[in-house]
């Protein structure tokens, strides 16, 4: 028996804690089963489920490979454009807000007020923002861009702030001793260190925004979501299947590319 195995064997085992957590989880699981109900599942529901599966297995290939504005490829490109532009808007606005929320850069009262603003932004769901912007700008991709940009600010600013506050304080102290002001410390001492990390977080957020842009189309904010909900409401399940297949393949491709880019940025 190795030294590590001996140490693990000699370490105290808190069985009471393990059993307590296990019992609590089981109680919560059993309690949640109360929401499961099969009373409304009838022959019609089973028939609709079979039609959905049949539509996904046998998609409308003409719609899937069509190059018109109603085709899946065009709608995916529109969704991607909404996600890219919204991510850029959110990333640009998140940089000054993140520095205003970093307590090691600005006075704590300013940082606290900025953090409160960011918490308020993160609290409201994306669909609510989408409905609000649709009321202002009307339905269309522009409302989707504004929604994606605003929802991106909440997450990106939080991750940017965490990165800023984890910086080596000696860098800031040395620049302070040289007589640098706050702007100079941010421009020449902080941003060069954080640029690759900021870019990695932004790419990760873009990956998430692709999914959100698809969902926002359900409320009329442009993208592929609107044709999807129209096809579902009219029970054209083969069109639903073609849209879902195109969306899944496209998002998997973007996730693969974003993971490669992020790994290169983080690992160099």
RAJONOR-V44731 format. One line per field, one symbol per residue. phi: phi as a letter, one per 20 degrees, with the letter a starting at -180 (. if undefined). A space follows every 50 residues. Layout:
BEGIN
phi->???
END
This chain:
BEGIN
phi->.ffffffffeffdeffffffffffffffffffffeebdfeecffffffff fffffffdffffffdfdefeffffffffffffffffffffffffffffff eefeddgffffffffffffffffeffffgffffffednfqffffffffff ffgffffffffgfffefffffffffffenfeffffffdddggfdgffgff ffffffgfffffffffffdnemneffgffffffemefffgffffffffff ffffffffffffffffen
END
